[in-house]
Amino acid sequence: MNFKKINAFLHLWLGLGSGLIVFIVSITGCIYVFEKEIRSLYEPWQYVKPQQEAFLLPTQLAGLAGPNMGGVKPNSIRYGQKDEAVTVSNFNRKKGTSVVVFMNPYNGKVIHTEKKNRKSNSDFFRFILNGHRALWLPYPIGRPIVGAAVLIFVLLLLSGIILWWPKKWIRSIRDKSFKIKWNASFKRKNYDLHNVLGFYTFLFLLIISLTGLVYSYKWYSKSLYWLSSGGKSMKEFKRAVSDTTATGTFKPGDIDQLYHSIVAADKTENILVSLPEKPSDAIGFVVYLKARTLYKTNRYSFDQLSLKPITDGSPFSGKYADASAADKLRRMNYDLHIGAIFGIPTKILAFLASLISASLPITGFIIWYGRKFKKKKKGGKPSIPGAKKTVVPVPQKIKRVEEELVL
């Protein structure tokens, strides 16, 4: 068996084996691309009337939100742009629960309160995300399955581009590889939809898949960083920790002072403030320098008593301008994955690529089924072993009657 046959064999059976999972992951990813934009259409509490006044300070907002938090304390505050509500939240990573209070940043008025559970599918986009990440299975079961399917999909993309590659670059063969023949039979159109659209989306789907694997496999994540950094090991992100041996009392007002200094120094689009809940927690700030993206950020952590800066040396720590090329690439990973890197244009590309990705298992299955069914139909065996097929001549009279009926 030569390389071409092995490649075709792997493409066929890996595709059939992972097709359903690839379809689910692709179609849910396609829907989730515009999650923020769609939410803004039916969640009016995300927006407020812009004013010329300054936003309330973090401690003021935390105090006003307290009675609406359901017995838990706020651990983060997210400031948006002038026409956006501020959110005061409590996120419990272990339980997978959250309480989010939407407030007017100018007067502290509570607009809306949300309680969410990562395991719950009551929220539409949470349902979509659970399907995308874990196929609606428990995360310890579903996530490894999704990771394996995405890894297989990368192999399918590579084997597919090998199968697509024209034998000769003459016009007649080239046109079959680049154009869909819309006036052809269903079988030909289906083949073109699989072959031609697969080629045009190859690069986009490869980027989406490779960035998705970062969240599935630590070995892959570390290897990718090692390659992009020229052989350097990636330091894992660790939560900043305050010095618990130091004496003193935490002053909530220090958060407001740090907030003032950071807002004055950085040109912020959004800012996330992390509030300490226990003595070991640090005060954290994530300054978003570009709206609706996550990569272009300055991240700061401070000891809650001494207010000294803390850094863990991970790709996400410190200023974006000071980050290495490998660190910047790692920060871009999520925005590359969902197509948010250059705003709406790249989101549209990610949406279309994911939609076509969802169609590939379907068109591929139809190609395989059509060929298999055709072979069975053509390769039917005679009812009597060893018997030969004979052609019975049709009498002339019957032929004439048939001709008259047709006419």
Number of C-alpha atoms within 10 A of each C-alpha: 5 6 8 11 11 12 17 16 13 15 21 18 13 16 22 15 13 19 21 15 22 23 21 19 24 24 21 23 25 25 17 19 20 18 16 11 12 13 12 12 9 9 10 12 17 20 19 18 10 14 11 7 10 10 17 17 17 23 16 15 24 23 13 16 23 16 11 17 21 11 8 15 21 23 17 21 23 19 21 20 16 20 14 19 28 32 27 30 26 21 17 13 9 6 10 12 15 17 21 22 23 23 25 24 28 20 14 20 14 20 17 17 18 12 13 16 15 16 16 14 16 11 12 11 17 18 17 22 21 23 22 25 23 21 21 18 14 11 14 9 12 17 21 15 19 24 20 15 21 23 17 19 25 19 17 21 21 15 19 22 14 13 16 17 12 15 9 9 11 9 9 9 12 14 14 15 18 16 13 19 16 12 8 11 10 11 14 15 16 21 18 21 21 25 23 19 20 21 18 13 18 18 13 18 23 16 16 23 19 20 21 22 20 21 15 19 15 12 10 14 18 17 17 19 21 15 12 15 16 9 11 13 13 19 13 13 13 12 13 20 19 24 15 14 8 9 9 10 10 14 10 13 13 16 23 16 12 17 19 12 10 18 14 10 9 12 12 20 17 22 23 20 22 21 23 22 12 10 16 14 20 26 26 25 24 23 26 23 19 16 13 17 19 18 23 20 25 22 18 21 25 21 22 28 19 15 15 12 16 19 18 16 13 14 21 25 23 20 14 20 10 11 17 12 12 19 20 18 17 22 20 18 21 20 22 24 23 23 24 23 21 12 14 15 12 17 21 17 16 26 22 15 23 26 18 22 24 23 21 23 21 16 19 21 17 16 17 14 12 12 13 12 11 11 11 10 10 9 9 8 13 10 8 7 7 8 9 10 8 6 6 6 6 8 8 9 9 10 11 11 11 11 10 9 8 7 6
